[in-house]
Amino acid sequence: MSTFKAPKGTYDLLPPDSAKFLAVREAIAAPLRNSGYGYIETPGFENVELFARGVGESTDIVTKEMYVFETKGGDRLALRPETTAPVLRAVLEANLHKAGNLPVKVWYSGSQYRYERPQKGRYRHFSQVGAEAIGTEDPALDAELIILADQSYRALGLSDFRILLNSLGDQECRPVYRDALQDFLRGLDLDEETLRRAEINPLRVLDDKRPDVQKQLTGAPLLRDYLCDACKAYHEEVRELITAAGVVFEDDPKLVRGLDYYTRTTFEFVHDGLGSQSAVGGGGRYDGLSEMIGGPSLPSVGWALGIDRTVLALEAEGIELDIPSATSVFAVPLGEEARRILFAKVTELRKNGVAADFSYGGKGLKAAMKAANRSGARYALVLGERDLAEGVVQLKDMESGEQAAIGVNEIVAELESRLGRRIFG
């Protein structure tokens, strides 16, 4: 009988590697929780129109990469290819923006789905941690988010990443630039699809990764030369604030993001150790997205960092995260009576906050001690017939190999004391 396999371009996250992913997620989330961001979770699928309007009908994400399906009730839904539009939809639907406390600051963690050509670092199902600050136009907010992302990467020990920064202007100055760019692009030798894209959203052509297109883009007009005074001043303040915070960045006048909703501040985190898929995350300001999806004017800014990409970046730099063992105590009963007593003690240890596991399946001493070793536990509790008669349990320190007999009723207090000393002392 053949066994099923995970769909092409996806992966299963399994222990022990999954502990690394959880640690990365926690490292990215911690500075956000510390800065007034509350957790938000949205469905894994949404109305197709939400992405067509919000992300942009000319984007690769909408035209080529979305998983679209029709429900039995006739609704057209899509697995979410990104989470900013769903988060904004949820905030609008729940009227959080009317609660009087703007910006609405939220963070999320979850999977996105895009039908892409699978390769290292680019999957059809991938996990991100993201943050959105909704309803306020303030350079300090843009700076805050860039600083928090930088902080989380530094906390993980990463140092070989770069932050690329640009401004995409606003509804005042971008149309002038758009016209100039379209004039330039019409004079190039581009294929039909790229020319069509240039008519709908010429900025997307700048993001084209094909070498023959990039070569022709030399000498293309730069957005920074077209920024209005308000956008220039805004961008300069973002630059000053992140510089004052000690965050190093590079100005990249050609940086555009793959989503249509960005305005003004846009940025990308790249890691040169990842080869062609060097982006580990990015984001920017999206002041017009709320109106695009039928809401009021809510200037907003946000980012998303890829957990799988961040793990690859850690591996590229040879960084091993210090992940504490999932188990502190492993119980090894030898015989039925010992099994009953130790199982009760393990349950009690767990209630007291001690991570404990148990030798299931009636293994012999040798096999059970191997399991204790594999669990990474600091201590093993071994209870045999002779110990039962004496009312003691053998407590073995798995690091030093030392062993001591402890009264059955003293086990919990003794382990709490030893583990407490190790954790806090």
C-alpha positions as CSV (number, residue, x, y, z in Angstrom):
1,M,0.0,0.0,0.0
2,S,1.5,3.4,-1.0
3,T,1.8,6.1,1.7
4,F,0.7,9.7,1.2
5,K,3.3,12.4,0.8
6,A,3.2,16.1,1.6
7,P,2.0,18.2,-1.4
8,K,4.8,19.4,-3.7
9,G,6.5,22.5,-2.5
10,T,5.4,22.1,1.1
11,Y,7.2,20.8,4.2
12,D,6.3,19.2,7.5
13,L,7.8,20.8,10.6
14,L,8.9,18.0,12.9
15,P,10.7,17.8,16.2
16,P,13.5,18.4,17.1
17,D,13.9,21.0,14.2
18,S,10.5,22.5,15.0
19,A,11.9,23.8,18.3
20,K,14.2,26.1,16.3
21,F,11.2,27.5,14.4
22,L,9.3,28.1,17.6
23,A,12.4,29.9,19.1
24,V,12.6,32.1,16.0
25,R,8.9,33.0,16.2
26,E,9.3,33.8,19.8
27,A,12.4,36.0,19.2
28,I,10.5,38.0,16.6
29,A,7.3,38.3,18.6
30,A,8.9,39.3,22.0
31,P,9.9,42.9,21.0
32,L,6.4,43.4,19.5
33,R,4.6,42.3,22.6
34,N,6.9,44.6,24.5
35,S,5.8,47.6,22.4
36,G,2.1,47.5,22.6
37,Y,1.3,45.0,19.8
38,G,-1.6,42.6,20.5
39,Y,-2.0,39.2,18.9
40,I,-4.4,38.8,16.0
41,E,-5.4,35.6,14.0
42,T,-7.4,35.6,10.8
43,P,-8.8,32.7,8.7
44,G,-6.4,30.8,6.4
45,F,-8.8,31.7,3.5
46,E,-10.6,34.9,2.4
47,N,-12.8,36.3,-0.3
48,V,-10.8,36.4,-3.6
49,E,-11.7,40.0,-4.1
50,L,-10.0,41.1,-0.9
51,F,-6.6,40.1,-2.5
52,A,-7.5,41.2,-6.0
53,R,-8.3,44.7,-4.8
54,G,-5.8,45.0,-2.0
55,V,-2.7,43.2,-3.3
56,G,-3.3,44.3,-6.9
57,E,-4.7,42.6,-9.9
58,S,-1.5,43.0,-11.9
59,T,0.7,41.4,-9.3
60,D,2.2,37.9,-9.8
61,I,0.6,36.9,-6.5
62,V,-2.9,37.5,-7.8
63,T,-2.4,36.5,-11.4
64,K,-0.3,33.4,-11.0
65,E,0.2,32.4,-7.4
66,M,-3.1,32.3,-5.5
67,Y,-4.8,29.1,-4.6
68,V,-8.4,29.9,-5.6
69,F,-11.4,27.6,-5.1
70,E,-15.2,27.7,-5.1
71,T,-17.2,26.5,-2.1
72,K,-20.3,24.4,-2.3
73,G,-22.3,27.6,-1.6
74,G,-20.7,29.3,-4.7
75,D,-18.3,31.6,-2.9
76,R,-15.0,32.2,-4.5
77,L,-12.2,32.0,-1.9
78,A,-8.5,32.0,-1.9
79,L,-5.9,30.6,0.5
80,R,-4.2,33.7,1.9
81,P,-1.0,34.6,-0.1
82,E,-0.2,37.3,2.5
83,T,-1.7,38.5,5.7
84,T,-1.8,42.4,5.7
85,A,-5.1,42.6,3.7
86,P,-6.8,40.0,6.0
87,V,-5.6,41.8,9.1
88,L,-6.9,45.2,7.9
89,R,-10.2,43.5,6.9
90,A,-10.5,42.1,10.4
91,V,-9.7,45.4,12.1
92,L,-12.3,47.2,9.9
93,E,-15.0,44.5,10.5
94,A,-14.5,44.6,14.3
95,N,-14.4,48.5,14.2
96,L,-11.2,48.4,16.2
97,H,-10.2,51.7,14.5
98,K,-13.2,53.4,16.1
99,A,-12.2,52.4,19.6
100,G,-10.4,55.7,19.9
101,N,-6.9,54.3,20.4
102,L,-5.0,54.7,17.1
103,P,-2.8,53.2,15.9
104,V,-4.3,49.8,16.2
105,K,-1.1,47.7,16.8
106,V,-1.3,44.0,16.1
107,W,1.1,41.1,15.4
108,Y,0.3,37.7,13.9
109,S,2.0,34.4,13.1
110,G,0.8,31.9,10.6
111,S,1.1,30.2,7.2
112,Q,0.7,31.8,3.7
113,Y,0.2,29.9,0.5
114,R,1.5,30.7,-3.0
115,Y,1.7,28.5,-6.1
116,E,5.4,29.2,-6.9
117,R,8.2,27.2,-8.4
118,P,9.6,25.4,-5.3
119,Q,13.2,26.0,-4.5
120,K,15.4,26.3,-1.5
121,G,14.0,29.0,0.7
122,R,10.9,29.4,-1.4
123,Y,8.0,27.1,-0.7
124,R,4.3,27.0,-1.6
125,H,3.4,27.0,2.1
126,F,5.5,29.2,4.3
127,S,5.3,30.7,7.8
128,Q,5.7,34.4,8.8
129,V,5.5,36.6,11.8
130,G,4.1,40.0,10.9
131,A,3.2,43.3,12.6
132,E,0.8,46.0,11.5
133,A,0.3,49.5,13.0
134,I,-3.1,50.7,11.6
135,G,-4.6,54.2,11.4
136,T,-1.7,56.7,12.0
137,E,0.6,58.5,9.6
138,D,3.8,59.1,11.6
139,P,7.5,58.5,10.6
140,A,8.2,57.4,14.1
141,L,5.8,54.4,13.6
142,D,7.7,53.4,10.4
143,A,11.0,53.7,12.4
144,E,9.6,51.8,15.3
145,L,8.8,48.8,13.2
146,I,12.1,48.7,11.4
147,I,13.9,49.0,14.8
148,L,11.9,46.2,16.3
149,A,12.6,43.8,13.3
150,D,16.3,44.7,13.6
151,Q,16.2,44.1,17.4
152,S,14.7,40.6,16.9
153,Y,17.3,39.6,14.4
154,R,20.1,40.9,16.6
155,A,18.6,38.9,19.6
156,L,18.8,35.8,17.5
157,G,22.5,36.5,16.9
158,L,22.2,37.4,13.2
159,S,24.6,40.0,11.9
160,D,25.0,39.4,8.1
161,F,21.7,40.8,7.1
162,R,21.1,44.2,5.4
163,I,18.2,46.5,5.5
164,L,17.3,48.2,2.2
165,L,15.2,51.3,2.4
166,N,13.3,53.4,-0.1
167,S,10.3,55.7,-0.5
168,L,7.6,55.0,-3.0
169,G,6.1,58.5,-2.8
170,D,2.3,59.1,-2.4
171,Q,-0.7,59.9,-4.6
172,E,0.7,63.4,-5.2
173,C,4.1,62.6,-6.6
174,R,3.9,58.9,-7.7
175,P,1.6,59.5,-10.7
176,V,4.2,62.0,-12.2
177,Y,7.0,59.4,-11.7
178,R,4.7,56.6,-13.1
179,D,4.2,58.5,-16.4
180,A,8.0,59.1,-16.7
181,L,8.7,55.4,-16.0
182,Q,6.1,54.3,-18.5
183,D,7.6,56.5,-21.2
184,F,11.0,55.0,-20.5
185,L,9.7,51.4,-20.5
186,R,7.8,51.8,-23.8
187,G,11.2,52.4,-25.5
188,L,12.6,49.0,-24.3
189,D,12.6,45.6,-26.0
190,L,10.3,43.9,-23.6
191,D,8.0,40.9,-24.1
192,E,4.2,41.4,-24.4
193,E,3.3,40.4,-20.9
194,T,5.9,42.7,-19.4
195,L,4.7,45.6,-21.6
196,R,1.2,44.9,-20.4
197,R,2.3,45.0,-16.8
198,A,4.1,48.3,-17.5
199,E,0.8,49.8,-18.5
200,I,-1.0,48.6,-15.4
201,N,1.7,49.0,-12.8
202,P,5.1,50.1,-14.2
203,L,6.8,49.9,-10.7
204,R,6.4,46.1,-10.8
205,V,8.7,45.9,-13.9
206,L,11.5,47.4,-11.7
207,D,11.1,44.3,-9.5
208,D,11.6,41.9,-12.5
209,K,14.5,39.5,-11.6
210,R,15.3,38.4,-15.2
211,P,18.9,39.6,-16.1
212,D,17.8,40.6,-19.7
213,V,15.2,42.9,-18.2
214,Q,17.4,44.3,-15.4
215,K,20.1,45.1,-18.0
216,Q,17.6,47.3,-19.9
217,L,16.5,49.1,-16.8
218,T,19.9,50.8,-16.4
219,G,19.2,54.5,-16.7
220,A,15.5,54.1,-15.7
221,P,14.2,57.2,-13.9
222,L,14.4,56.9,-10.1
223,L,11.5,57.6,-7.8
224,R,13.6,59.6,-5.4
225,D,14.1,62.3,-8.1
226,Y,10.3,62.7,-8.3
227,L,9.4,62.8,-4.6
228,C,7.3,65.8,-3.5
229,D,8.6,67.9,-0.5
230,A,6.2,66.2,1.9
231,C,7.4,62.7,1.0
232,K,11.1,63.8,1.1
233,A,10.7,65.3,4.6
234,Y,8.8,62.2,5.8
235,H,11.4,59.8,4.4
236,E,14.3,61.9,5.9
237,E,12.7,61.7,9.3
238,V,12.4,57.9,9.1
239,R,16.1,57.8,8.1
240,E,17.1,60.1,11.0
241,L,15.1,58.1,13.6
242,I,16.5,54.7,12.7
243,T,20.0,56.1,12.4
244,A,19.7,57.6,15.9
245,A,18.6,54.2,17.2
246,G,21.8,52.6,15.8
247,V,20.1,50.7,13.0
248,V,22.3,50.5,9.9
249,F,20.5,50.6,6.5
250,E,21.3,51.1,2.8
251,D,19.3,53.4,0.6
252,D,18.1,51.4,-2.4
253,P,16.4,53.8,-4.9
254,K,15.2,50.8,-7.0
255,L,13.5,48.9,-4.2
256,V,9.9,48.2,-4.8
257,R,7.8,45.5,-3.1
258,G,5.7,42.8,-4.9
259,L,2.4,44.2,-3.6
260,D,0.5,47.2,-5.1
261,Y,-0.6,48.7,-1.8
262,Y,2.7,50.2,-0.6
263,T,3.3,54.0,-0.3
264,R,6.1,56.1,1.0
265,T,8.4,54.0,3.3
266,T,9.3,50.6,1.9
267,F,12.0,48.3,3.2
268,E,13.5,44.8,2.8
269,F,15.6,42.6,5.0
270,V,18.1,40.6,2.9
271,H,20.7,38.0,3.9
272,D,23.5,37.4,1.4
273,G,24.1,33.9,2.7
274,L,20.8,32.7,1.1
275,G,21.7,32.9,-2.6
276,S,19.2,34.1,-5.0
277,Q,16.3,34.0,-2.5
278,S,18.0,36.6,-0.3
279,A,15.0,38.4,1.1
280,V,14.1,37.2,4.6
281,G,11.3,39.8,5.1
282,G,10.1,43.2,4.4
283,G,7.3,45.7,4.5
284,G,6.4,49.3,4.3
285,R,3.6,51.9,4.6
286,Y,0.3,51.3,2.9
287,D,-1.8,54.4,3.4
288,G,-4.4,53.7,0.7
289,L,-5.1,50.0,1.3
290,S,-8.1,50.6,3.6
291,E,-9.9,52.6,0.9
292,M,-9.0,49.9,-1.7
293,I,-11.0,47.3,0.3
294,G,-13.9,49.6,1.1
295,G,-12.9,51.1,4.4
296,P,-12.2,54.7,5.5
297,S,-8.8,56.4,5.2
298,L,-6.5,54.5,7.6
299,P,-2.8,55.2,6.9
300,S,-0.9,52.2,8.1
301,V,2.5,50.5,8.1
302,G,3.7,46.9,8.7
303,W,6.1,44.1,7.9
304,A,6.4,40.3,7.7
305,L,9.5,38.2,8.4
306,G,9.7,34.7,7.0
307,I,10.4,32.1,9.8
308,D,11.8,29.5,7.3
309,R,14.0,32.1,5.7
310,T,15.2,33.3,9.1
311,V,16.1,29.7,10.1
312,L,18.1,29.4,6.8
313,A,19.9,32.7,7.6
314,L,20.9,31.3,11.1
315,E,22.2,28.1,9.4
316,A,24.2,30.3,6.9
317,E,25.9,32.1,9.7
318,G,26.4,28.8,11.7
319,I,24.4,30.1,14.6
320,E,23.1,27.4,17.0
321,L,20.2,28.6,19.1
322,D,20.4,27.8,22.8
323,I,17.1,25.8,23.0
324,P,16.4,24.4,26.5
325,S,15.6,20.7,26.6
326,A,11.9,19.9,26.4
327,T,12.2,17.4,29.3
328,S,13.9,17.9,32.7
329,V,13.0,14.6,34.4
330,F,12.5,11.2,32.9
331,A,10.9,8.4,35.0
332,V,11.9,4.8,34.6
333,P,9.6,2.3,36.5
334,L,10.7,-1.4,36.7
335,G,7.5,-3.4,37.5
336,E,3.8,-2.8,37.9
337,E,3.8,-1.2,41.4
338,A,6.8,1.0,40.5
339,R,4.9,2.1,37.3
340,R,1.8,3.1,39.4
341,I,3.8,5.1,41.9
342,L,6.1,6.9,39.3
343,F,3.3,7.8,37.0
344,A,1.6,9.6,39.9
345,K,4.8,11.4,40.7
346,V,5.3,12.4,37.1
347,T,1.7,13.8,37.1
348,E,2.5,15.7,40.3
349,L,5.8,17.1,38.9
350,R,4.0,18.4,35.8
351,K,1.3,20.1,37.9
352,N,4.2,21.8,39.7
353,G,5.6,23.1,36.4
354,V,8.4,20.6,36.0
355,A,8.8,19.2,32.5
356,A,8.6,15.4,33.0
357,D,8.3,12.3,30.8
358,F,7.7,8.6,31.4
359,S,9.0,5.3,30.1
360,Y,6.0,3.9,28.3
361,G,5.5,0.4,27.0
362,G,7.1,-1.6,29.9
363,K,10.7,-1.2,28.6
364,G,13.6,-2.9,30.4
365,L,16.2,-0.8,32.3
366,K,18.7,-0.5,29.4
367,A,16.1,0.5,26.8
368,A,14.4,2.9,29.2
369,M,17.7,4.6,30.1
370,K,18.5,5.1,26.4
371,A,15.1,6.8,26.1
372,A,15.9,9.0,29.1
373,N,19.2,10.0,27.4
374,R,17.5,10.8,24.1
375,S,14.9,12.9,25.9
376,G,17.6,15.3,27.0
377,A,16.4,15.1,30.6
378,R,18.7,16.4,33.3
379,Y,17.5,13.8,35.8
380,A,16.3,10.2,35.7
381,L,14.1,8.6,38.3
382,V,14.6,4.9,38.5
383,L,12.3,2.8,40.7
384,G,12.9,-1.0,41.1
385,E,11.7,-3.7,43.4
386,R,14.4,-3.3,46.0
387,D,13.9,0.5,46.0
388,L,10.1,-0.1,46.6
389,A,10.9,-2.2,49.7
390,E,13.0,0.6,51.1
391,G,10.6,3.4,50.1
392,V,13.1,5.2,48.0
393,V,13.7,6.2,44.3
394,Q,17.1,6.4,42.6
395,L,17.7,9.9,41.4
396,K,20.4,10.0,38.6
397,D,22.0,13.2,37.4
398,M,22.3,12.5,33.7
399,E,25.2,15.0,33.3
400,S,27.5,13.9,36.1
401,G,26.3,10.3,36.3
402,E,25.9,10.7,40.1
403,Q,23.1,8.8,41.7
404,A,21.4,9.2,45.1
405,A,18.5,7.4,46.9
406,I,15.7,9.8,47.7
407,G,12.5,9.1,49.8
408,V,9.5,8.5,47.5
409,N,7.6,11.4,49.2
410,E,10.6,13.8,48.9
411,I,11.0,13.4,45.1
412,V,8.9,16.5,44.1
413,A,10.5,18.9,46.6
414,E,14.0,17.6,45.8
415,L,13.6,18.0,42.1
416,E,12.0,21.4,42.4
417,S,14.9,22.5,44.6
418,R,17.6,21.1,42.2
419,L,16.0,22.4,39.0
420,G,15.2,25.8,40.7
421,R,18.8,26.2,41.7
422,R,19.9,25.4,38.2
423,I,17.4,27.8,36.6
424,F,17.6,30.7,39.0
425,G,20.9,30.3,40.8
